Amino acid sequence: STMEETDREAVATAVQRVAGMLQRPDQLDKVEQYRRREARKKASVEARLKAAIQSQLDGVRTGLSQLHNALNDVKDIQQSLIDVNKDWRQSINTIENLKDVKDAVVQHSQLAAASFCFFFFAFLSVPEIVRETQDLIERGELLQAHRKLMDLECSRDNLMYEQYRMDSKNTHDMNLIHTYFGDMQKLSEELAKQLWMVVQRSLVTVRRDPTLLVSVVRIIEREEKIDRRMLDRKKQTGFIPPGRPKKWKEKMFNILERTVSTRIEGTQADTRESDKMWLVRHLEIIRKYVLDDLLVAKTLLDQCFPTHYDIFNKLLNMYHQALSTRMQELAAEDLEANEIVSLLTWVLNTYKSTEMMGNSELSPEVDVNSLNPLISQNVVDQLLSKYMSTLTSNIIGWLRKALETDKKDWIKETEPEADQDGYYQTTLPAIVFQMFEQNLQVAAQINEDLKTKVLLLCLQQMNSFLTRYKDEAQLYKEEHLKNRQYPQCYVQYMIAVINNCQTFKESIISLKRKYLKIEMEDTLSSSHTSMDATLDIIAKEGCSSLLDEVFMDLEPHLNELMTKKWLMGSNAVGTICVTVEDYFNDFAKIKKPYKKTMTIEAHRRVVVEYIRAIMLKRISFKNAEERKEGAERMIKEAEQFRFLFKKLAAGSGEDTEGLCDIIEAIAEVIKLTDPSLLYLEVSTLVSKYPDIRDDHIAALLTVRGDASRDMKQTIIETLDQGPSQPNPNYVPIFKEITVPTLTVPKLLK
């Protein structure tokens, strides 16, 4: 019916439309045109209708497909709901047990609200808390100040953390919070400054106010705990507040280390220019300060720090390192010899001695055997090498100066000083060996090896010095011979030079015995022998020069011997004896064994000169009476000599008889009255003294005055064939006596 109605409406509409088009007769001509136009319209409408219907059909198809999928989804959801329902029914008992979680959630909500209120009010009161904290710091109430500082930091850190959680990229809000709490960072720095001041003076503070130091340590410990907590949170969340970690414990040890270094360096109060003992003073102050500080650290400071700080051992290491640095700095300076010794003695000995690290009050915490060397062995060797080089130059200079000073004494117009036994001496040996002794004592403070090296150096330089000493003594003698009136005390100072030789010998032996190990003696035996030989030469030449002095004074009196004047009663021998004895009053100031040598040599030379006077043939006796008188005088004078030298040699144990016996034996030849026995007497003389030459016999017979040339020749020729029976103790003297050749008979040549 609907279709029919629709058809009727369509027909009615079409009739009405056709009626509208054909209202005039002329329009009938256009019927065909109208029909074609309407046909086109109809075709167009039909085409659109088909398209619309096709579109609707596609939509319906898609909708049906989606409805099918939805149906499947609904079925899945229905199954899931069934499963959930099933699980919920099974978990009904578990839900009952979550009551505590519900309560915690409620409490958390309440605390969050309270925390917000707290942060809000704290946020508002920041400036006031900052002022209060500043006042506490200024009053020195560090613990309370730190407590408030912790509260401020906690507020800031929590706010920043919450902001970080909400929006970690919002740097503006973060900076805003940081700026608002900006004064708090200054407070932290101010508090830290106060802490470091206390730490710097910790060794003083611990004695005056240990509570203050304990407070500082507690604050540092609090900060260390906060640092650890913040670092843990950073690992979990990635957030760490500005200024963390503070590392105040590490800074505290750095401050202590700098303080120790400054304390060590600050002990040098003087320089070499202001005080030659600057290094000794510097090292002694260091020793005292370090020992005092470590004792305080052990007894008091250790109690103010937690055990895990190990504060004493840390300080010990700091002091050791600071000392090592300082000693290396000193070693690098241009040190003098005595300064090198002071430094090495301190480093190698004093540092580990009971005066310092080895102090009984520091044990057992300080084990000196476990302490590393303050300076390396290489530096020690360099210093020792420099010391030996400098010492060598110094010793050479000191010895030269000592000798120059001694030479000035030789020309003084006053006698030299005598020792406690009355022997003349100068100060030279004492000065030389006192210098050696001082350097050896100094070297011994360092080690045995250096002591031995210094001893070898001293003896080596002594050897060279003695050669110069010998040359100077010879020059002294030569200068005196140019003018025997100058120097006024030549004899006395030459005696002092001779005595010095004996003192030098004794001092060398004493020095070796005191400072040289027995096993090292062989290495110095040749050097010692050389020095002894040089000293013997100096002494022998000195004794010889003194005897030359004597015999130059005796020369006019010796020239009177065996002359007419002598025969007529000259007192030449008496004068000779008095002069010799007078000289030997001075020679009594010569030490044994040189005095003994002098006496023997003087005795020998007097006899030689007397016999030389005979051999010079100054007189030829005319008759038996003169020969008897001359011979008796010779025997008397020989006895005078014997008495004199026995007196001079008193106590020496020397045999003084033999030399004067020669004079008496010659006198017996001259005294002989029977010429026929002359050969026998002469042969007896020759057998006793086999060094008598032909010219001596000829001169002796010439002095007798009664032997013809033939008799002389016969006696001499016969004597050449005879045996000799010399005294085993006889020391030849005739070989020193030369007979003037012009007076020797031709037949004897």
Helices and strands as residue ranges (DSSP letters): H 2-21, G 25-30, H 31-90, H 92-96, H 99-138, H 142-166, H 171-180, H 182-200, H 202-208, H 210-237, H 248-265, H 278-296, I 297-301, H 302-304, G 307-309, H 311-332, H 337-348, G 350-352, G 360-362, G 368-370, H 377-410, H 428-446, H 448-482, H 490-515, G 518-520, H 521-560, H 564-567, H 572-587, H 594-615, H 624-648, H 657-671, G 675-677, H 678-688, H 694-704, H 709-719, G 734-736, G 741-743, G 746-748
